Amino acid sequence: MAYETLAYDLRPDGVATLRLNRPEAKNAMNGTMYDEARALVADIDRDPAVRVLVLTGTGSAFCSGGDFKYQQSQAARPEKERLAEASKLALWLGELDRLSKPVIGRINGQAYGGGLGLVSICDVAIVHAEVKFCLSEASLGLMPSMISPYVVAKMGLSNSRSVFLNSRVFDAGEAKQFGLVHEVVPEEHLDAAVERQAQLFLRCAPGAIAATKKLVAQVNTHGAAENFDYTVALVAQMWASEEAAEGIASFLQKREPAWRKPQTALA
């Protein structure tokens, strides 16, 4: 399917790549991108052929944030329409965050504003050493509203305040210290590092990954009593699952489980 603001491909081994594809605007996000990306993410979530999603950008930037011309065009619209338009990014971030497939961030260039929000929802984020990050909203009279739940959850309160309130630019090393990204590599090693992560995910059972993402979200947001009931019930279900039977049998029989496929180099 053709997209105006995205590029998408799927390898035979199940590694999909979603590229923000507005290089002339440093992949700035607008309403069309939100609509296309939400529809694509819904398709990815339903597609059993997709095992891993790589999120990246075309050109020199990962994502420069919200498109200012798009944002400027919202000012004169009625409040109801502004609310509906503003909700698009919030909905997309939530849908990516809850995606049943692991998301690898291939952070190929600057991640500003909303782009930093996208980094925050990646299960693993890999960045090359020259990339810069910035939450520039306050310096422009704006606020990082929709991305804030994900950025604060990833970086913590103190680190978030240290970059939200002054809009300073920070580098890849500091992003790793904040917990925003997980690996910093030379630019020429970026694809190899992404491929290593993809192959690690492909070793794991798809259903177990999906259930474990939900498990992490559950235990992070609920108390001990609720988590006791949830985790005990989850293990009881797991013991009777086809994946668990296959995984244990493959271990005992010293063979590869059925969900593992031959490796394919990342394009």
Buried (B, 14 or more C-beta within 10 A) or exposed (E): EEBEBBBBEBBEBBBBBBBBBBBEBBBBBBBBBBBBBBEBBEEBBEEEEBBBBBBBBBBEBBBBBBBBEBBEEEEEEEEEEEEEBBEBBBBBBBBBBBBBBBBBBBBBBBBBBBBBBBBBBBBBBBBBEEBBBBBBBBEEEBEBEBBBBBBBBBBEEEBBEBBBEEBBEBBBEBBBEBBBBBBBBEEEBBBEBBBBBBBEBBEBBBBBBBBBBBBEEBBEEEEEEEBEEBEEEBEEEBEEBEBBEBBEEBEEEEEEBEBBBEEBEBE
